[in-house]
Amino acid sequence: MMLFKKIIDFYIDSSIHVALAAYAFIRITILLLNISYEESVAYFGFYGTITAYNCIKYFRFFIQNETQKTIKMKLIFVVSLISFFASIFYFLQLEISSKLLSFLAFGVVLVYGFSFFGKLKSARNWIGFKVFLVVLSWTIITFLLPIVNAKLEFTQELFLYGLQRFVLIYALMCVFEIVDLQFDAISLQTIPQRIGVKQTKLVGFAFLTVFLILEFFVTNQFTRIDVFFVGLIAVFIYFSNRNRSKYYSNFWVESIPIFWGIALLLFVSNLIFPFPSGS
């Protein structure tokens, strides 16, 4: 059990799990919009997520003296280095417009994770700004990047789908904000720090409601898969609190888009059972 726990901890702490969530969201975008699958987009999102998250979390550890690093940190450094070169490889295969969009996402990550201009703190320390930057960067990579790379015309329907993705990720972030109360400095002024846990849950429920309204507005129906996973997110929001372990948010909640993507893949390929048209 101890070995299994160490493997799971490394899997989470090295950002492989959250990268799979990003990859899954990209595949969801591709499936929902019937875009041709582009390996460069999906794998750039995957490896780029590992690189970005580990750089933000472990940059200080990476530049430490080698003798101060644990075996785990050395392995995470190796994973990060491989992911960095892999993300560069797939970045070079993107369309020009996609590369420019990737630079925008990279800029958001830099602003979020690092301090500039002397005393100016990173944006995650700006009051109330942390969650917005996370949601924005995820929306850019998991929704905008696939449609820009596919050169789709940006219509009102695509805008509504993008808004859907934005509010969905915001709802997911409410869980992280509540669980992270035990770690976040009061100076961050996160959503639950400012309005309380109960109100933060209401915000999450409101965003999920907006997601379903947009779903009906765009498609004139509610798909079973979407309703199921929106309901699952609502359950996680309801039971979230500041005493939950890191596995609650960093494993189980981040698993939701992974299982959502798998469910859509199975639905599209009819591997489980054929759904009636419009389900």
N, C-alpha and C positions, 0 to 999 in steps of 0.2 A: 504493500500500500504506500509506503514511503517513497519508493521508486516511482510509482505511478503518479503520486502527487508532485514529485519533482519534475516529471515529464510534462504534466499539465501546466505547472507553474512556468516552466520554460516556454512552453507553447504560447501561453498568454503574455508573459513578460517580454518575449521577443517580438511581439506584435504580429505574429503569424495569424492568430485568430481574428483580430480586427481587420487584417488585410483580406482574409477570406470573406468577411462581411462586406467589405468594399467591392471585392470581385463579384460577389453575389448580387449586389445592387446594380452593378454594371450589366450583368447578365439579365437581370429583371428588366432594365431599360431596353435592352436589345430585343427581348422577347415581347414586351408589351407594344413596342413600336414597330415590330417586324423588321428590324435592321439586320443586315448581314453581319454575322459574327466576325469581328476583327481581333485576331490574337494580340496585336500590338496594343490596342486600347485596353483590353481586359487585363493583360499582364503588366502593362504600365501602371494601371490602377493598383494591382496587387503589390508589385515590388516597390512602387512609389510610396504606398501607404506604410509599408514596413520601414522604409528609409526615413520618411518624415517623422513617424511616431518615435522611432528609436533615437533619432537625432535630437528631438525635443526632450525626450525622457532621460537620455543617457550621455548627452554631449560632454558634460563635465567628467563623467566616468571614463569616457573614451580618451580624453586628453590627459588623464592621470598617468603617473608613473606606472610602468608595466607591473611592478612588484605589488602594487596596491590593488590590482584587479583580481577578482575571484575567477574560478574556472567558468562559472555561469556567465559572468560579464564578458569574458574572452569569447565564449561561444556566441553570445548576443552580438558582439562586435563582428564576428565572422559572418553571421547571418545578415547583419546590416550592410557589411561591405559587399557581399555577394548581391544583395538586393539593390544596392546603389548602382553597381555596374549593369545589372539586369535592367533596371529602370532606364538607364541611359541607352542601352541597346534598343529597347522597345520605343523609347521616346524618339529616336532617330527614324523610326518607321512610320511615325504619325504624319498626318497631313499638316501642312504649314499652319492652317488655322487652328488645328488641335494643339500644335506646339505652342502657339501664342497663348491659348487658353490654359495650357499646363503651366506656363510662366506665371499667369495670373494666380493660379492655385498655389504655386510655389511661393509667390509673394505673400499670400495670405498666411501660409505656414511660417514664413520668416517673421512676419509681424506678430503672429501669435506666440511664437516660441522664443524669440530672442530680443534682447534690449538693444536699442540703437540711440545714437546721439547722446552719449554720456548717461545722464540720470534718467532718461526716459525709459520706463519699464516696458517689458513685453506686453502685448495687447491682452494677454490672458489675465493680467493684473489690473487692467482698466475696469472700472466699476461697471458691472452688468454686460460686458462686451465679450466675455469668454465664450459663452455658448453660441452666440451669433456667428463668430468666426469659424467655429467647428462645423456648424450646420452649413455655412456658406461654402467652405472648402469641400465638404462631402457632396453637396449638391453639384458643384462644378465638376468634380471628378466622376461621380457615379451617374449623373444625368446629362449634363451639358456636353461633356467630352465625347460620349458615343454618338450623339446626334450631330455635333459639329464635324466629327471625323467622317460621318456618313454623308455629310453635305446636305442634310435635310433642310428644307425651307422652314424657317421658324414661324409657325402659325399660332393662332390663338389656342388651338388644341394642345400644342406642344407647351405653350406657356402654362396652361392649366395643369398639365402633367408635371411640369417642373415645380410648380407651386405645391402640388401634391407631395412630391419628394421632399421639398423643403419642410413642410409642416410635419410630415411623418418623422423625419430625422430629428426635428425639434422635440416631438413627443418622446422619442427614444431618449433624447438627451435629458429630459426631465428626470428619468430614473437615475442617470449618472450624477446629476446635480444633487439629488437627494442623498444617494449613497455616499457621495464625496463630501458631505457635510462634516464627516469625521476627520477629513484630511485638509479641507480648504481653509486658508486663513480668512478671518473675518473681513479683512481689507478687500478681498475679491468681490464682495457684495454680489454673490451669485443669486439666482432666482429664489431658491428656498431661504437664503439668508435675508433677503429683502422682504419677501411676502409670506414666508412660512411654508412648511411642508404640505399642509392641507391645500393651500391655495396653489402651490406648484403642481400638485396632482390634478387639480381642476384645470389648470392651464394645459397639462398634458391631455386630459380628456377632451378639452375644447379643440385642440389641434387634431386629434383623431376624428372628432366629429366633422371638422372642416375637410379632412381627407375624404371621408365617406360622401360628403355633400358634393365635393369636386368629382368624385368617382361617378356619381349619378349624373351630374351635370354634363360630363364628357361622354359617358357611354350609355346613359339612360337605363342603367342597371347596376346592381351590386354583384360582383363576382364572388363566388363562394370562397375562393382562396384568400382574396383580399379581406373579406369580412372576418374570416377565421383568424388571420394573423393580426388584424387590427384589434380584435377582441383579446388576443393573447397579449399584445402590448398593453392593453388596458388593465389586464390582470396584473402584469408586472408593475405597472405604475401604482396600482391600488395597494399592493403589498410591499412596496419599497419603503425603506426607512433608513435612518442614518446608522443603524447598527448592523445592517446587512454586510456580509463578507464581500470581498472583491469578486468572488465567483458569481455572485448574483447579477452584477452588471457586466463585468468584464468577460464572463463566459456565457451565461445563459441569455442575457439580453442581446449580446452581440451575435448569438447563434440564430436569432430570429430571422434576419435577412438571409442567412445561409439556408435555413430550412424553407424559407419562402421561395428562394430561387430554385431549390431542388423540386419543390412542389410544382412550380410553374413548368420546369423542364419535363417532369413526369406527365403533367397535364398536356403539354404540347405534343409529346411523343406518344401519348396514350398508353404509357407503360402500366399505369394503375388500372384505369378503366376509362372508357370514352365518356366525356361529359356531353350533355346535350348542348346544341348550339346556343350560345349566349349565356352559358353558365359561368 
